Amino acid sequence: MSAGDLPPRPWLRIQGTGDATTMWYAVMRKRERGIFIGTLVFRHSPHHALLLESGWEEIPVPEIGVGVGSGVSG
């Protein structure tokens, strides 16, 4: 992967396996100290349930990525 393929700072790429799809994985986020932290988690797993109970939210698929309205210029 080249540097041009990475999102601009302060964003970091969330990395999963080569077959990571939103059917099996959920992108989660939580606001901490004024910023969002994120993680990739298996859907319908105990860890997924724990994150939801702890105030994490699942990001809807259309909102994932860099695009119009994201606040990030590409």
N, C-alpha and C positions, 0 to 999 in steps of 0.2 A: 504494500500500500504506500503510495506516495504522500508527501505532505499536502499536496493539493486535494487529496481525497478526504482529509480530516476536517472536521468542523472548526470554525475559527474560535480562538480563545475568548471567553473562559470555558467554552463548551468542551466536553470530552465525549468520545465515541463510546456508546454502550455496545459491548461485544458479546455475542452469543455463538453458538455452534453454527456451522455452515447451513444447517437445516432449521435454524431458529425462525419460526413463523409465529404470527400472532394467534394462530390456532392453539399452539402449545405454550407459548410464553406471553406474559403480560409485562408491559413497561410500567413501572410504578414510580411515583414521586411523592416527596414530603417536603414541606417548607420548614427549614431549620435555620434560625438566626438570620432570617431575611433572604435566604437563598434556597433554591430547590436542590435536593439531592435525589438521585434516581438509582434504580436497580432493575435488573431483568430477572423475572421469577417464573417458575412453572405455574401455570394456571391450576386452580382447584387443588393445590397442595396445602399441607398444614402451614408451610411458610407463607404462602399467599394469603391464607386466612389470618395469620398472625399480623402480617403487615397491614391488612385492611382494618383489623381491630385496633391497631396502634396508630391510626390516623393517616396511613398512606392512602393515596388515591391511584386508581388505574387510569392511564392516559388512553383516551379513545384513539383508535387506529388512525383516523383522518388527521389527528393533531400531531402524529409522530413524524419527525423529520424537519428539515429546514425548508421554509416556504413563506408564502405571503402571510403576514400577521404574526410571524414567529418572533419578530424583534431581532432577527439575525440576518445580516445581509450576506449574500453568497457571492 
